[in-house]
Amino acid sequence: MNKQLVVSDQEIEQLTGYKLPSKQCKALEKAGIRFLRRPDGRPSTTREWLTGSASHQPANDDRDNGFNLEALS
């Protein structure tokens, strides 16, 4: 298990499915995942923000939001 606090650029790409920072930001916004936009335009988020966002969704919500959270472990 990765114990890094900040999610890496590669993990954000896996998570969102996008290489372009602008598309990554839009995907994170759409999913309700909190992030900061770095000076280079790339999104930066923490594992706490990822799990916090996921825990606020209803348990019976079966919609496919396109995110692969298993890729982060």
Backbone torsions as a table, in degrees:
resi	resn	phi	psi	omega
1	MET	NA	134.9	-179.9
2	ASN	-80.2	123.5	-177.1
3	LYS	-99.7	12.3	176.6
4	GLN	-65.6	140.0	179.2
5	LEU	-73.4	-44.6	-176.9
6	VAL	-92.1	135.3	178.2
7	VAL	-72.9	132.1	-176.9
8	SER	-71.3	162.2	176.7
9	ASP	-58.5	-39.9	179.4
10	GLN	-65.1	-39.0	179.3
11	GLU	-68.3	-38.2	177.1
12	ILE	-64.0	-38.3	176.9
13	GLU	-63.8	-43.5	177.8
14	GLN	-64.7	-41.9	-176.6
15	LEU	-64.5	-46.0	-175.6
16	THR	-89.1	-27.0	-175.4
17	GLY	83.9	8.3	-178.4
18	TYR	-121.1	146.2	175.0
19	LYS	-94.6	-31.9	-178.4
20	LEU	-74.5	127.1	-179.8
21	PRO	-55.9	-37.9	-179.6
22	SER	-63.9	-39.3	178.0
23	LYS	-71.4	-36.1	176.7
24	GLN	-60.9	-44.9	180.0
25	CYS	-61.4	-44.4	179.5
26	LYS	-62.9	-40.8	179.7
27	ALA	-65.5	-41.3	178.5
28	LEU	-65.8	-41.8	177.6
29	GLU	-60.2	-46.4	-178.6
30	LYS	-60.5	-35.7	-179.0
31	ALA	-83.4	-4.9	179.6
32	GLY	75.8	22.4	179.5
33	ILE	-92.3	125.0	-178.8
34	ARG	-70.8	137.1	178.5
35	PHE	-155.2	164.5	172.8
36	LEU	-113.6	145.4	175.8
37	ARG	-93.1	119.4	-178.9
38	ARG	-74.0	165.3	178.6
39	PRO	-57.5	-26.9	178.2
40	ASP	-83.9	2.8	177.4
41	GLY	92.0	-11.1	-179.1
42	ARG	-79.3	147.5	176.1
43	PRO	-78.6	148.9	175.9
44	SER	-131.7	129.6	179.7
45	THR	-140.4	165.8	179.6
46	THR	-111.3	162.0	177.8
47	ARG	-64.2	-34.3	178.2
48	GLU	-63.4	-42.8	178.6
49	TRP	-65.3	-37.4	178.0
50	LEU	-63.9	-50.0	-177.3
51	THR	-71.6	-31.6	177.1
52	GLY	-65.9	-40.6	178.4
53	SER	-65.6	-41.7	-177.5
54	ALA	-68.9	-34.5	-176.4
55	SER	-74.0	-13.6	179.9
56	HIS	-87.8	-3.7	179.6
57	GLN	-86.5	148.0	178.6
58	PRO	-58.4	142.2	-177.3
59	ALA	-63.2	-29.3	-177.8
60	ASN	-95.7	17.1	-180.0
61	ASP	-81.2	104.2	-176.0
62	ASP	-97.8	10.4	-178.4
63	ARG	-67.6	150.7	178.9
64	ASP	-96.5	107.8	-179.3
65	ASN	-90.5	1.6	175.8
66	GLY	84.6	0.5	-179.0
67	PHE	-94.5	139.0	179.3
68	ASN	-109.0	82.5	-178.0
69	LEU	-68.1	-23.0	177.6
70	GLU	-65.7	-24.2	180.0
71	ALA	-66.3	-16.7	-177.9
72	LEU	-87.1	-8.3	-178.4
73	SER	-98.4	NA	NA
